[in-house]
Amino acid sequence: MDTPAPGSVSWFDLTVTNADEVRDFYSAVAGWTASPVDMGGYNDYCMMPPGAEAPAGGICHRRGENANLPPQWLIYITVPDLRASLAACAQRGGKVVAPERDMGGGRMAVIQDPAGAVAALYQPPPAAS
């Protein structure tokens, strides 16, 4: 898998209290099929468009580390240095909504900009040499 370019939107997900119901909603409305992702006691879902090889995004339960995320489609912006981006966020009047954590070999955090909009920042794992 190619590493997403810095500044690109590399993923979308939706975190809600009723993920199973919302999964079924998007299956009916958009024709997406769900591929379960084991979260240790429950499943989140990668949602696949009809005939696609790559998911459109994810639908997640609002539990654990995701408990404080708002119920909206959240974009993941790829950054080369997560800590530097979080420092720039604070310097520019933003705040961290969900702190830095591991995700898929990389690191991520959720920020809120000065206007109140939220986005995730994602630092991919180091490239294999």
C-alpha positions as CSV (number, residue, x, y, z in Angstrom):
1,M,0.0,0.0,0.0
2,D,1.3,3.5,-0.9
3,T,1.9,6.0,1.8
4,P,-0.6,8.9,1.5
5,A,1.0,12.2,0.5
6,P,1.3,14.8,3.2
7,G,-1.7,17.1,3.2
8,S,-3.9,14.6,1.5
9,V,-7.2,13.3,2.9
10,S,-6.5,9.7,3.4
11,W,-9.6,8.3,5.2
12,F,-13.1,9.2,6.3
13,D,-15.1,7.7,9.1
14,L,-18.2,8.3,11.1
15,T,-18.3,7.6,14.8
16,V,-21.8,7.2,16.3
17,T,-23.6,5.6,19.2
18,N,-25.7,3.4,16.9
19,A,-23.1,2.1,14.5
20,D,-25.0,-1.0,13.5
21,E,-28.1,1.0,12.6
22,V,-26.0,3.6,10.7
23,R,-24.2,0.7,8.9
24,D,-27.5,-0.6,7.7
25,F,-28.6,2.9,6.7
26,Y,-25.6,3.4,4.4
27,S,-26.0,-0.1,3.0
28,A,-29.5,0.7,1.9
29,V,-28.9,4.3,0.8
30,A,-25.5,4.0,-0.8
31,G,-25.3,0.3,-1.6
32,W,-22.2,-0.1,0.6
33,T,-21.4,-3.5,2.1
34,A,-19.9,-3.8,5.6
35,S,-16.6,-5.5,6.3
36,P,-16.4,-6.0,10.1
37,V,-13.3,-4.9,12.0
38,D,-12.8,-6.6,15.4
39,M,-12.4,-4.0,18.2
40,G,-12.2,-6.5,21.0
41,G,-15.8,-7.3,22.0
42,Y,-17.6,-5.4,19.2
43,N,-17.1,-4.6,15.5
44,D,-16.6,-1.4,13.7
45,Y,-17.0,-1.5,9.9
46,C,-15.1,-0.7,6.7
47,M,-17.8,0.3,4.2
48,M,-17.2,-1.0,0.7
49,P,-18.9,0.7,-2.4
50,P,-20.4,-1.8,-4.9
51,G,-17.6,-3.5,-6.9
52,A,-14.8,-1.5,-5.3
53,E,-11.5,-2.9,-4.0
54,A,-11.0,-0.1,-1.5
55,P,-13.4,1.0,1.3
56,A,-15.2,4.3,1.1
57,G,-14.6,4.9,4.8
58,G,-15.5,3.5,8.2
59,I,-18.4,3.5,10.6
60,C,-17.4,3.2,14.2
61,H,-19.0,2.8,17.6
62,R,-18.7,5.8,19.9
63,R,-16.8,3.8,22.6
64,G,-13.4,3.8,24.3
65,E,-11.0,6.2,22.6
66,N,-13.8,7.3,20.3
67,A,-16.2,8.2,23.0
68,N,-15.6,12.0,22.7
69,L,-15.8,12.2,18.9
70,P,-18.8,14.1,17.4
71,P,-21.2,12.2,15.1
72,Q,-20.0,13.6,11.8
73,W,-18.0,12.3,8.8
74,L,-14.5,12.9,10.0
75,I,-11.6,13.4,7.5
76,Y,-8.1,12.1,8.2
77,I,-5.4,14.5,6.9
78,T,-2.0,13.0,6.4
79,V,0.8,14.9,8.1
80,P,4.6,14.1,8.1
81,D,5.1,14.9,11.8
82,L,2.0,14.6,14.1
83,R,3.6,16.3,17.1
84,A,4.6,19.3,15.0
85,S,1.1,19.6,13.6
86,L,-0.4,19.4,17.0
87,A,1.9,22.2,18.2
88,A,0.9,24.3,15.2
89,C,-2.8,23.6,16.0
90,A,-2.4,24.9,19.5
91,Q,-0.4,28.0,18.3
92,R,-3.1,28.9,15.8
93,G,-6.0,28.7,18.3
94,G,-7.1,25.1,17.8
95,K,-7.4,22.4,20.4
96,V,-6.9,18.6,20.6
97,V,-10.3,16.8,20.9
98,A,-8.9,13.3,21.1
99,P,-5.2,12.8,22.1
100,E,-2.5,11.2,20.1
101,R,-2.7,7.4,19.8
102,D,-1.6,4.5,17.7
103,M,-3.6,3.6,14.6
104,G,-2.7,1.2,11.8
105,G,1.1,1.3,12.5
106,G,1.0,5.1,12.5
107,R,-0.3,7.8,14.9
108,M,-3.4,9.9,14.9
109,A,-5.2,12.6,16.9
110,V,-8.4,14.6,16.4
111,I,-8.2,18.4,16.5
112,Q,-10.7,21.2,16.4
113,D,-9.9,24.4,14.4
114,P,-10.7,27.9,15.6
115,A,-14.1,27.8,13.8
116,G,-15.1,24.6,15.7
117,A,-14.7,22.1,12.9
118,V,-12.9,18.9,13.7
119,A,-10.5,16.8,11.6
120,A,-8.2,13.9,12.4
121,L,-4.4,14.2,11.7
122,Y,-2.7,11.0,10.7
123,Q,1.0,10.3,10.6
124,P,1.6,7.1,8.6
125,P,4.1,4.5,9.9
126,P,7.7,5.0,8.7
127,A,8.3,3.6,5.2
128,A,10.0,0.2,5.1
129,S,13.6,0.4,3.9
